Amino acid sequence: MMLPLLLWALLLLLATVPGPGPRPAAAARGSCSHRCGDQDGLCSCHPTCSGLSSCCSDFRDFCLQVSPYSGSMMGGKDFVVEHLSWFNSPDGVICRFKESIQTLGHVDSFGRVHCVSPLLYETGRIPFTLSMDNGRSFPRSGTWLAVHPSKVSETEKSELVNETHWQYYGTAGITGNLTVTWEPSALSTQSVTIELWGYEETGKPYSDKWAAKWSYLYPLATSIPNSGFFTFTPKPAPPNYQKWEVGALRIINSKYYAGEKDVQALWSSEHALAWHLGEDFQADPEAWARAQCLAWEELEDQLPNFLQELPDCPCTLAQARADSGRFHTDYGCDIEHGSVCTYHPGAVHCVRSVQASPQYASGQQCCYTEAGTLLLTADSTGGSTPDRGHDWGAPPFRTPPRVPGLSHWLYDVVSFYHCCLWAPECSRYMRRRPSSDCRSYRPSRLASAFGDPHFVTFDGANFSFNGRGEYVLLEATLTNLRVQGRAQPRTTSEGPQDRGTGLVAVAVQEGNSDVVEVRLAGEGRVLQVLLNQEVLSFTEQSWMDLKGMFLSVAAQDSVSIMLSSGAGLEVSVQGPFLSVTVLLPEKFLTHTQGLLGTLNDDPTDDFTLRNGKVLPPKATSRELFRFGADWAVENASSLLTYDSWSLVNNFLYQSKHDYSFQPLFPEETVPDPRQATEAAELCGDNDFCIFDVMATGSLSVGNATRMAHQGHQHRVQSLQPVTSCGWLAPPRNGRKEGIRYLSGSTVSFRCDSGYSLFGSEASTCQADGTWSRPTPMCQPARSYTVLLSIIFGGLAVVTLVALTYVLLRHRKRNVASWGSQP
């Protein structure tokens, strides 16, 4: 009798914990039909039910898992619904995405149910439902991950061999055959059809009529062997196809008719369709491209100015890489992968603003030289260029200029081809895509928690709080940002150890965003990521577009979470515990509370209790322990997941702060002399490291703490503000040396041949953000020969005039003398 009562009590309690979203209308209480995500009833259909053994018996039949779970947003990916077998059904299978987009599914000879992903025009987790009765009902539901075309694995798309050749085809010296390759096993057929599709955006820009559209154009080959290889010689397309300048190839089973939608397919990357353009382009590509560039320039002058709402670039490469909540690596120019910067010569690394701008969904790009200097288009065609369409798109997607990748191609990339690659008109492009300098950039603020655990607040105060329980690391009412952590003692093969604790789980939510939790799980203490309390898999994708955030897993032991406000979290494994770093933009000043302190540039009030009372900066470790306990999470507001009986019993049923747990306080440590010597050799003057060695008896734990603290200090140093004086123009008819415009930098000036410098030869950026000297002028110079000729010529004229005057005076006197004679 007790077990059913406990189960009911548990389910009622779990129902108060935030779930993944609104609940569908309940059907039969003993079934998951139409109930995926529900926790109430006689059994559970919530993702946590598996660990609690409380699932309805048909949970896997109605709350679907699929394999593979991701594919290009272009569609055409065949996936299997796992754990669902279906035999001898006369009705058809229909897969419905986002309640409105339907594709035909099928059942294979093994009884496995298949769906094909549709063309979606958006990225992220797409809800879908499944009908097994030809569309009469859709009781089953699941999630499909639509991926940016550039993030699809190479085996799942076709490759344009020597893609540059494709995109320059028809320009000077670029002729011959083109080749496309693919993995034959990706399409289970003997013969394929290769098609060209074109992308356009129709209607008036920034109006309700502005729409994105992929169109089937024509086949390149039909019913050819599925050999994985096709070569052809391009011919100019008929005039009615010339308006499409951006497109992609699609390879499908030859049993489908040309242009048939929502069928299994392999897509190439989107690219500039130089090879398909008409004879007028091939006859004079430079003149054709110049005309297109001028037309683009005219259109740009009619469109809204999106530059004003973009964030300023970080001033240095170190800032750009450290400010990971707002900026992320641009994979087209990545220092971690060899700095192959095709479109940015002179740069070694570029970043893009993570979030699109609020009104126009535009993006910022920032590129840096090897010396860490921000590279501007005013100095080099390899400089940073902002984007009218953010490359990653922006919610709600689907409509221009928010379509991931493709809007960017139309408004920023193909125009670059017109002006800079196919015609020598790059100055026109750069005038309308000028680099941002960094005069208004303000670095994010940083706070960290690591080790046993130790906290460094946003204002630089630091303390240790090794409580056992679940605690508020950060709350910010500005955006309703919440970060919570779970701390437990270190666990070894002998069970829980030590009188210290460390973070083993961190959860975050902002506003009504998804909830992401990062935790250590299993006996191996592996890093696990949960989305709305469901464990995620990263076997296919390391980047996910989620509601209100982006999620990136760079390695098996590090996760980055980038929120829509510009705030960022980085969670990594450091020894037996998690290390968490939180970055907040300057707008969060005076809006934070919790264990990571009050962000206001005043470290003296960082130990503020919930009731507003402030502990002194020199508070004792026991007072600080009470401060930490005061920020225990409440059940009703918990973001953390309880998907095992151990978690339920220890954290859901119990107090969020374990008052029975007695930690080791720093003043109580009595080190063994040998251990103290080893700790000193390892830690130096790092008190956090020394304490953790004393508390755990483990040098490896101390070393992990030391490394985490050093990482925090390095990032704090990278995010130090710097002063920029802004771009300094070269003199007309001259040049300058130096492209660094930060405090202390000097720019020197030279004049072209035939011109002389009037003004200072150099200018230095001063600490107040002004240049010490204005740009000088270069004026036409006169040679010494010419100057001497003018001087001596003038003297000769003066001498001649003087002689003439003397002679005339002498003659006049003589005439007068003759006239007076009788």
C-alpha positions in Angstrom: 0.0 0.0 0.0 2.9 2.3 0.8 4.5 2.1 -2.7 1.4 3.4 -4.6 1.1 6.3 -2.1 4.7 7.2 -2.5 4.4 7.1 -6.2 1.4 9.4 -6.1 3.2 11.8 -3.8 6.3 11.8 -6.1 4.3 12.5 -9.2 2.4 15.3 -7.5 5.6 16.8 -6.3 7.3 16.5 -9.7 4.4 18.2 -11.3 5.5 21.4 -9.6 8.9 21.3 -11.2 9.1 23.3 -14.5 8.6 21.0 -17.4 9.5 21.4 -21.1 6.4 23.4 -22.1 2.6 23.4 -22.2 0.9 20.1 -21.8 -1.3 18.6 -24.5 -4.8 17.6 -23.7 -4.8 14.3 -21.8 -6.2 11.1 -23.3 -6.4 7.9 -21.5 -4.5 8.3 -18.2 -2.7 5.0 -18.6 -1.3 5.9 -22.0 1.1 8.5 -23.5 -1.2 9.1 -26.5 -1.3 12.9 -26.8 0.4 13.2 -23.4 4.2 13.4 -24.1 5.7 15.7 -21.5 3.0 15.1 -18.9 4.0 14.1 -15.4 0.5 13.7 -13.8 -1.8 10.7 -14.0 -1.3 7.0 -13.1 1.9 7.0 -15.0 4.4 9.5 -16.5 5.1 10.6 -20.1 7.8 13.0 -19.0 11.4 12.4 -20.0 12.4 11.8 -16.4 10.2 8.8 -16.1 12.7 6.4 -17.4 15.1 6.9 -14.6 12.3 6.8 -12.0 10.6 3.7 -13.5 7.3 5.6 -13.7 6.7 5.6 -17.5 3.5 4.5 -19.0 4.0 1.1 -20.7 3.6 2.7 -24.2 5.9 5.7 -23.5 8.3 4.7 -26.3 5.5 4.1 -28.7 4.1 7.6 -28.4 7.0 9.8 -27.2 9.2 9.2 -30.2 12.9 8.9 -30.6 14.4 9.0 -34.1 17.6 8.0 -35.8 19.3 10.0 -37.2 17.9 12.9 -35.1 19.3 15.7 -37.3 19.6 16.8 -40.9 19.9 19.9 -43.2 17.1 22.4 -43.0 16.9 21.9 -46.8 15.1 18.7 -46.1 15.3 15.3 -47.8 16.7 13.4 -44.8 15.1 9.9 -44.2 14.9 9.0 -40.5 13.6 6.0 -38.7 11.2 6.1 -35.7 12.8 3.9 -33.1 11.0 1.3 -30.9 8.0 1.4 -33.2 7.1 -1.5 -35.4 4.1 -1.5 -37.8 3.1 -4.4 -40.0 0.2 -5.1 -42.4 -1.5 -1.7 -42.0 -3.6 -0.6 -45.0 -3.3 3.1 -44.0 -0.6 5.5 -45.0 2.0 7.1 -42.7 2.0 10.9 -42.6 4.7 13.0 -40.7 3.6 16.5 -39.8 6.2 19.1 -38.8 5.2 22.3 -36.8 1.6 21.3 -37.1 1.4 22.5 -40.7 4.1 20.9 -43.0 3.3 17.3 -44.0 5.4 14.7 -45.7 4.6 11.1 -46.6 6.3 8.5 -44.5 6.5 4.8 -45.2 7.0 1.4 -43.5 9.9 -0.7 -44.7 10.1 -4.5 -45.0 11.2 -4.8 -41.4 8.2 -3.0 -40.1 10.2 0.2 -39.3 8.4 3.5 -39.7 10.2 6.2 -41.7 9.7 9.9 -42.2 11.4 12.3 -44.6 12.3 15.8 -43.3 10.8 18.7 -45.3 12.3 22.0 -46.6 12.0 24.2 -43.5 13.7 27.5 -44.0 14.7 27.4 -40.3 17.1 25.7 -37.9 16.6 24.3 -34.5 14.5 21.6 -32.8 11.3 21.1 -34.9 8.3 19.4 -33.2 6.7 16.7 -35.4 3.7 14.4 -35.0 3.1 11.1 -36.6 -0.1 9.6 -38.1 -0.5 5.9 -38.8 -4.0 6.2 -40.1 -3.5 8.4 -43.2 -3.9 11.7 -41.3 -7.0 11.0 -39.3 -5.1 11.4 -36.0 -1.6 12.3 -34.8 -1.2 10.8 -31.3 2.6 10.3 -31.5 5.1 13.2 -31.2 8.8 13.7 -31.4 11.5 16.3 -32.3 13.6 16.8 -35.4 16.8 18.9 -35.4 17.1 21.1 -38.5 20.7 22.1 -39.1 22.3 25.1 -40.9 23.4 23.8 -44.3 27.1 24.5 -43.5 27.0 22.4 -40.4 25.8 19.2 -42.2 28.4 16.5 -42.2 30.3 15.9 -45.5 28.8 12.4 -45.9 25.3 13.7 -45.9 25.7 16.2 -48.8 27.2 16.2 -52.2 30.5 18.0 -52.8 31.3 20.5 -55.6 34.8 19.5 -56.5 37.0 22.6 -56.5 34.0 24.8 -55.5 35.9 28.0 -56.4 36.0 26.7 -60.0 32.2 26.5 -59.9 31.7 30.0 -58.5 34.1 31.7 -61.0 33.1 29.7 -64.0 32.9 31.9 -67.1 35.3 34.5 -65.8 38.8 35.0 -67.3 40.4 31.6 -67.9 37.9 29.5 -66.0 36.3 27.0 -68.3 36.1 23.3 -68.9 34.3 20.6 -67.0 32.7 20.6 -63.5 32.4 17.6 -61.2 30.1 16.8 -58.3 30.7 13.8 -56.0 28.6 12.1 -53.3 28.4 9.0 -51.1 26.4 6.4 -53.1 25.3 4.6 -50.0 23.5 7.7 -48.8 20.8 7.0 -51.4 19.6 3.4 -51.7 19.0 3.3 -55.4 20.7 2.2 -58.6 20.1 5.4 -60.6 19.8 9.1 -59.6 18.7 12.4 -61.0 20.7 15.6 -60.5 18.8 18.8 -60.4 19.5 22.5 -60.0 17.4 24.5 -57.5 17.5 28.3 -57.1 16.9 30.5 -54.1 15.3 33.9 -54.2 13.5 36.3 -51.9 10.4 37.9 -53.5 8.3 40.9 -52.6 9.3 44.3 -51.2 12.1 44.1 -48.6 11.0 44.5 -45.0 7.4 44.3 -45.9 4.7 41.6 -45.1 5.1 40.4 -48.7 8.8 39.6 -48.4 9.1 35.8 -48.8 11.8 33.2 -49.2 11.5 30.7 -52.0 13.4 27.6 -53.3 12.5 26.7 -56.8 13.3 23.7 -58.9 14.9 25.0 -62.1 16.1 22.1 -64.4 17.9 18.8 -64.4 21.6 18.4 -65.0 21.2 14.7 -65.5 18.4 12.1 -65.3 18.6 8.4 -64.6 22.4 8.2 -64.4 24.1 5.4 -62.4 24.5 6.1 -58.6 28.2 6.0 -58.9 29.0 8.9 -56.6 30.5 10.9 -59.5 29.2 13.1 -62.2 31.1 15.4 -64.6 29.5 17.8 -67.1 30.3 20.9 -69.3 28.1 23.8 -68.3 26.1 25.6 -70.9 24.4 29.0 -70.4 20.9 28.5 -69.0 17.8 29.9 -70.9 17.0 33.5 -70.2 14.0 32.7 -68.0 16.4 31.1 -65.4 18.9 34.0 -65.3 17.3 35.7 -62.3 18.6 33.0 -60.0 22.2 33.7 -58.9 22.3 31.6 -55.8 21.3 27.9 -55.7 22.3 24.3 -54.9 22.3 20.9 -56.5 19.9 18.2 -55.4 20.4 14.5 -56.0 17.4 12.2 -55.7 16.3 8.7 -56.6 15.4 8.5 -60.3 12.0 7.0 -59.4 10.8 10.4 -58.3 9.7 13.0 -60.9 12.0 16.0 -61.4 11.4 18.6 -58.8 9.3 16.4 -56.5 9.3 17.9 -53.0 9.9 16.2 -49.7 11.7 13.1 -50.9 15.0 11.7 -49.8 17.8 13.8 -51.2 21.4 14.9 -51.0 22.0 18.7 -51.3 25.2 20.4 -52.3 26.3 23.6 -50.5 24.6 26.8 -51.6 26.8 28.7 -54.0 27.0 31.5 -56.6 25.7 30.1 -59.9 28.4 31.6 -62.1 28.4 28.4 -64.2 24.8 28.7 -65.1 24.7 32.4 -66.0 24.0 33.5 -69.6 26.1 34.3 -72.6 26.2 38.0 -71.7 28.0 37.1 -68.5 30.5 34.8 -70.2 31.1 37.3 -73.0 32.1 40.1 -70.6 31.9 38.9 -67.0 33.5 42.1 -65.6 31.0 44.4 -67.3 28.1 42.2 -66.3 29.2 42.0 -62.7 29.8 45.7 -62.5 26.3 46.3 -63.6 25.0 44.0 -60.9 27.2 45.7 -58.4 25.8 49.1 -59.3 22.3 47.8 -59.1 23.0 46.3 -55.7 24.5 49.6 -54.6 21.3 51.4 -55.7 19.1 48.9 -53.8 21.2 49.3 -50.7 20.7 53.0 -50.7 16.9 52.4 -50.6 17.0 49.9 -47.7 17.1 50.8 -44.0 20.4 51.4 -42.4 21.0 48.3 -40.3 24.5 49.3 -39.2 23.4 51.5 -36.4 21.9 48.7 -34.3 24.9 46.3 -34.5 27.2 45.8 -31.6 30.7 47.2 -31.8 33.5 44.7 -32.4 35.9 43.8 -29.6 39.1 45.8 -29.8 41.5 42.9 -29.7 41.6 39.2 -30.6 41.9 38.3 -27.0 38.7 40.2 -26.1 36.9 38.6 -29.1 37.8 35.1 -28.1 37.1 35.7 -24.4 33.7 37.4 -24.8 32.0 34.1 -25.8 28.5 35.1 -24.7 28.2 37.7 -27.5 30.8 36.6 -30.1 31.5 33.1 -31.6 34.1 31.8 -34.0 33.3 32.4 -37.7 34.1 29.0 -39.2 35.3 30.6 -42.4 38.3 32.0 -40.6 39.2 30.0 -37.5 42.6 30.2 -35.8 42.0 26.8 -34.3 41.8 25.2 -37.8 44.7 26.8 -39.6 43.3 30.3 -40.2 42.1 29.6 -43.7 40.6 33.0 -44.3 39.7 33.0 -48.0 37.6 36.2 -47.9 39.7 38.0 -45.4 43.4 38.1 -46.5 45.6 39.3 -43.7 43.3 38.0 -40.9 44.0 34.9 -38.8 40.6 34.8 -37.0 37.1 36.2 -37.3 34.1 36.1 -35.0 30.5 36.8 -35.5 28.0 38.3 -33.2 26.0 35.4 -31.7 22.6 37.1 -31.8 21.1 38.9 -34.8 20.2 42.5 -34.3 16.7 43.1 -32.8 15.0 45.0 -35.6 16.7 44.0 -38.9 18.1 40.6 -37.9 21.6 41.6 -39.1 25.0 40.4 -38.0 28.3 41.7 -37.0 31.6 40.3 -38.2 35.0 41.1 -36.6 38.4 39.9 -38.1 41.8 40.2 -36.5 45.5 40.0 -37.6 48.1 37.7 -36.2 49.1 40.6 -33.8 45.6 40.7 -32.5 44.6 43.9 -34.2 41.1 44.5 -35.4 41.2 44.6 -39.2 39.1 47.3 -40.9 37.8 47.4 -44.4 39.0 51.1 -44.6 42.5 49.6 -44.5 42.1 46.3 -46.3 39.6 44.4 -48.3 40.3 41.6 -45.9 38.7 43.6 -43.1 35.6 42.8 -41.1 32.2 43.2 -42.9 28.8 43.4 -41.2 25.9 41.5 -42.7 22.4 42.6 -43.6 21.3 39.0 -43.1 22.9 37.2 -40.1 24.5 34.0 -41.4 22.8 32.0 -38.6 19.4 33.5 -39.2 17.2 34.7 -36.4 13.9 33.6 -34.8 11.1 33.3 -36.0 13.1 32.4 -39.1 11.4 31.4 -42.4 10.9 34.9 -43.7 13.7 37.2 -45.0 16.1 38.4 -43.9 15.9 35.7 -41.1 16.4 32.6 -43.2 19.7 30.9 -42.0 22.5 31.1 -44.4 20.4 32.0 -47.5 19.4 35.6 -46.7 23.0 36.2 -45.9 24.0 34.8 -49.3 21.6 37.0 -51.2 22.3 40.3 -49.5 26.0 40.0 -48.5 27.8 37.2 -50.3 26.7 37.2 -53.9 27.0 41.0 -53.9 30.6 40.5 -52.7 31.1 38.3 -55.8 29.6 41.0 -58.1 31.7 43.9 -56.7 34.9 42.3 -55.4 35.5 39.0 -57.1 34.0 39.3 -60.6 34.5 43.1 -61.0 37.1 45.6 -59.6 34.4 47.6 -57.7 35.2 46.4 -54.2 35.4 50.0 -52.8 31.6 50.3 -53.5 31.0 47.2 -51.5 33.2 48.2 -48.6 31.5 51.7 -48.4 28.2 49.9 -47.7 29.7 47.2 -45.5 32.2 49.2 -43.4 33.9 47.6 -40.5 32.8 48.5 -37.0 35.6 50.0 -34.9 35.6 49.4 -31.2 35.2 52.8 -29.6 31.8 51.8 -28.1 32.7 48.3 -27.2 32.5 47.4 -23.5 33.8 44.0 -22.4 31.5 41.5 -20.6 31.9 41.0 -16.9 33.1 37.7 -15.6 32.4 35.5 -12.6 33.4 31.9 -11.9 32.9 29.0 -9.6 35.2 26.0 -9.4 36.9 23.5 -7.2 35.7 22.9 -3.6 33.8 25.2 -4.6 35.4 28.6 -4.8 33.7 31.7 -6.1 35.1 34.8 -7.8 32.3 37.4 -8.1 31.7 39.8 -11.0 33.3 42.6 -8.9 36.4 40.5 -8.0 35.5 39.4 -4.4 36.4 35.8 -3.7 35.3 33.2 -1.1 34.8 29.5 -0.6 31.5 27.9 0.2 31.4 24.1 0.3 27.8 23.5 1.2 25.9 20.4 0.2 22.7 21.2 -1.7 21.3 23.3 -4.5 22.0 27.0 -4.7 21.3 30.2 -6.7 24.5 31.1 -8.4 22.9 34.1 -10.2 19.6 35.8 -10.6 19.1 38.9 -12.8 15.7 40.5 -12.9 16.6 42.5 -16.0 16.0 39.4 -18.2 14.8 36.9 -15.6 18.1 35.1 -15.9 18.6 32.3 -13.4 21.6 30.1 -12.9 21.5 27.3 -10.3 24.0 24.7 -9.2 24.1 21.5 -7.3 27.0 20.8 -5.0 28.0 17.4 -3.5 31.0 15.8 -1.9 33.5 14.1 -4.2 32.7 10.5 -4.9 35.2 7.7 -5.2 34.9 4.0 -5.5 34.6 3.9 -1.7 31.7 6.3 -1.8 31.3 10.0 -0.9 34.6 11.5 0.4 35.9 14.6 2.1 34.4 17.4 4.1 34.3 19.5 1.0 31.9 19.7 -2.0 32.0 20.8 -5.6 29.5 21.6 -8.4 28.2 18.5 -10.1 25.3 20.2 -12.0 24.5 23.7 -13.4 21.2 24.8 -14.9 20.2 28.0 -16.7 17.1 29.6 -18.0 16.4 33.2 -19.2 12.9 34.4 -19.5 10.8 31.7 -21.2 13.8 30.1 -22.9 14.5 26.4 -22.8 16.2 25.1 -19.7 19.7 23.7 -20.2 21.4 21.7 -17.5 25.0 20.4 -17.6 25.9 17.7 -15.1 28.3 15.0 -14.2 26.6 11.6 -14.6 27.3 7.9 -14.1 30.2 6.2 -12.4 32.6 7.7 -14.9 31.4 11.2 -14.1 31.0 12.0 -17.8 29.6 15.4 -18.9 25.9 15.2 -19.7 23.7 17.9 -21.2 19.9 18.0 -20.6 17.4 20.1 -22.5 14.1 20.6 -20.5 15.1 17.6 -18.4 15.8 15.3 -21.3 19.3 14.0 -22.0 20.7 15.3 -25.3 22.9 13.4 -27.7 25.8 15.1 -29.5 26.8 12.1 -31.7 25.6 14.0 -34.8 25.7 17.7 -34.0 27.9 19.8 -31.7 25.8 23.0 -32.2 22.2 23.4 -31.5 19.8 26.3 -32.0 17.4 26.3 -29.1 14.6 28.5 -27.8 16.3 31.7 -26.5 19.9 30.4 -26.8 22.5 28.6 -28.7 24.3 25.6 -27.4 27.8 24.5 -28.4 29.8 21.4 -27.3 33.4 22.1 -28.3 34.8 18.9 -26.7 33.7 16.0 -24.5 34.4 18.1 -21.4 33.2 21.6 -22.3 29.8 23.2 -23.1 29.0 26.8 -24.1 25.6 28.4 -23.7 24.9 31.7 -25.4 21.7 33.5 -24.4 19.7 36.0 -26.3 20.6 38.8 -23.9 24.3 38.4 -24.7 24.9 36.6 -21.4 27.0 33.4 -21.7 27.9 30.3 -19.6 30.8 28.0 -20.1 30.7 24.8 -18.1 33.6 22.3 -18.1 35.0 19.4 -16.2 37.9 20.3 -14.0 39.0 17.3 -11.9 36.2 15.7 -10.0 33.9 18.8 -10.3 32.4 21.2 -12.7 33.9 24.7 -13.4 31.4 27.3 -14.4 32.1 30.7 -15.9 29.4 33.3 -16.4 29.7 36.4 -18.7 27.3 39.3 -18.5 27.2 42.4 -20.7 27.5 45.8 -19.1 23.7 46.3 -19.2 23.4 43.8 -16.3 25.0 46.4 -13.9 23.0 46.6 -10.6 20.7 43.8 -11.7 22.3 40.7 -10.2 22.2 38.8 -7.0 23.2 35.3 -5.7 26.5 33.6 -4.9 28.2 35.3 -7.8 27.6 38.7 -6.3 26.1 42.1 -7.0 27.5 43.4 -10.3 28.1 47.1 -9.6 31.9 47.6 -9.6 31.8 47.5 -5.8 33.1 44.3 -4.2 32.2 45.4 -0.7 28.5 44.4 -1.2 28.9 41.1 -3.0 27.9 39.1 0.1 24.3 40.3 0.1 21.7 38.0 1.7 18.2 37.6 0.3 16.8 40.1 2.8 19.2 42.7 1.6 21.6 42.5 4.6 25.2 42.8 3.5 28.0 40.9 5.2 31.4 42.7 5.5 34.1 41.9 3.0 36.2 40.4 5.8 33.4 38.0 6.9 34.6 34.8 8.5 34.3 31.5 6.6 31.5 30.5 8.9 29.6 33.7 8.2 30.2 33.1 4.5 28.9 29.6 4.9 25.6 31.0 6.3 25.6 33.4 3.3 25.8 30.5 0.9 23.1 28.6 2.7 20.8 31.6 2.5 20.9 31.3 -1.3 19.5 27.7 -1.4 17.1 27.0 -4.2 13.4 26.6 -3.5 11.6 23.6 -4.9 9.0 25.7 -6.8 11.7 27.6 -8.7 14.2 24.8 -9.2 15.6 24.4 -12.7 17.5 21.2 -11.9 16.5 17.7 -12.9 15.4 14.8 -10.6 15.4 11.8 -12.8 16.7 9.2 -10.3 15.5 8.0 -6.9 18.8 9.2 -5.5 18.3 12.7 -6.7 14.6 12.6 -5.5 15.5 11.4 -2.1 18.5 13.6 -1.5 17.4 16.9 -3.1 13.7 16.9 -3.9 12.4 15.4 -0.6 15.1 17.0 1.5 16.0 20.6 2.4 17.9 22.3 -0.5 20.7 23.0 1.9 21.9 20.1 4.0 22.3 21.6 7.5 23.6 18.3 8.8 26.7 18.4 6.5 29.7 19.9 8.3 32.3 21.1 5.9 36.0 21.8 6.5 36.7 25.5 7.1 40.0 27.0 6.1 41.0 27.9 9.6 40.4 24.3 10.7 42.9 22.7 8.3 45.8 21.0 10.0 48.1 20.0 7.1 50.4 17.0 7.3 53.9 18.5 6.9 54.7 16.3 3.8 51.3 17.2 2.3 51.9 20.9 3.0 55.3 20.7 1.2 53.7 19.0 -1.8 50.9 21.5 -1.8 53.3 24.5 -1.7 55.3 23.1 -4.6 52.2 22.5 -6.7 50.1 25.6 -5.7 52.6 28.3 -5.0 50.6 31.2 -3.6 47.3 30.0 -4.9 45.2 29.7 -1.7 42.3 27.9 -3.4 44.6 25.2 -4.6 46.3 24.8 -1.2 42.9 24.5 0.6 41.6 21.9 -1.8 44.7 19.7 -1.4 44.3 20.0 2.4 40.5 19.3 2.3 40.7 16.3 -0.1 44.3 15.0 0.4 44.5 15.0 -3.4 47.1 16.8 -5.4 45.1 16.2 -8.6 42.1 18.0 -7.1 44.3 20.9 -6.1 45.8 21.0 -9.5 42.4 21.1 -11.2 41.4 24.0 -9.0 44.7 25.8 -9.8 44.1 25.4 -13.5 40.5 26.6 -13.3 41.6 29.7 -11.3 44.4 30.5 -13.7 41.9 30.2 -16.6 39.6 32.6 -14.8 42.4 35.1 -14.3 43.6 34.8 -17.9 40.1 35.5 -19.2 39.7 38.5 -16.8 42.9 39.9 -18.2 41.8 39.3 -21.8 38.5 41.2 -21.0 40.3 44.3 -19.6 38.9 47.5 -21.3 41.2 49.3 -23.7 40.9 52.7 -25.3 40.5 53.2 -29.0 40.9 56.5 -30.9 39.1 55.1 -33.9 40.2 54.9 -37.5 42.6 57.5 -38.7 42.5 58.4 -42.4 45.6 58.5 -44.5 46.4 61.9 -46.2 45.1 62.4 -49.7 47.8 61.7 -52.2 49.7 59.9 -49.4 49.6 56.8 -47.2 50.0 55.8 -43.6 51.9 53.1 -41.8 50.0 51.4 -38.9 46.5 50.0 -38.6 46.4 49.7 -34.8 44.3 52.5 -33.2 44.5 51.7 -29.5 46.0 53.8 -26.8 49.7 54.2 -27.2 49.7 53.2 -30.9 51.4 55.5 -33.4 50.5 56.0 -37.0 53.0 57.6 -39.4 52.4 59.3 -42.7 54.1 59.6 -46.1 53.3 61.5 -49.2 53.3 60.1 -52.7 56.0 61.0 -55.1 55.7 64.6 -56.2 53.9 65.7 -53.0 55.2 67.3 -49.8 54.0 66.7 -46.3 52.4 69.7 -44.5 51.8 68.8 -40.9 53.0 66.2 -38.4 54.7 63.0 -39.7 53.1 60.9 -37.0 50.1 60.8 -34.6 49.7 58.8 -31.4 46.5 57.5 -29.8 46.2 59.1 -26.4 44.7 57.7 -23.2 41.6 60.0 -23.5 40.7 58.4 -26.9 41.9 61.3 -29.1 44.8 61.5 -31.6 47.7 63.7 -30.7 47.9 65.2 -34.2 45.4 65.4 -37.1 46.1 63.8 -40.4 48.5 66.0 -42.3 48.1 67.2 -45.9 50.1 66.2 -49.0 50.5 69.2 -51.4 52.1 69.2 -54.8 55.9 69.7 -54.5 58.1 72.0 -56.7 61.6 70.9 -57.5 64.7 73.0 -56.6 65.5 73.5 -60.3 62.1 75.0 -60.9 62.3 77.0 -57.8 65.8 78.4 -58.7 64.6 79.2 -62.2 61.7 81.2 -60.8 64.0 83.0 -58.4 66.7 83.8 -60.9 64.1 84.5 -63.6 62.5 87.0 -61.2 65.8 88.6 -60.5 66.6 88.8 -64.2 63.3 90.5 -64.8 63.9 93.0 -61.9 67.4 93.7 -63.2 66.2 94.2 -66.8 63.5 96.6 -65.5 66.0 98.5 -63.5 68.5 98.8 -66.5 65.7 99.9 -68.7 64.6 102.6 -66.2 68.2 103.8 -65.8 68.7 104.0 -69.6 65.4 105.8 -70.1 66.3 108.3 -67.4 69.7 108.9 -69.0 68.2 109.4 -72.4 65.7 111.9 -71.0 68.4 114.0 -69.5 70.3 114.0 -72.9 67.2 115.1 -74.8 66.6 117.9 -72.4 70.2 119.0 -72.7 69.9 119.1 -76.5 66.7 121.0 -76.4 68.2 123.8 -74.4 71.0 124.5 -76.9 70.6 127.6 -79.1 
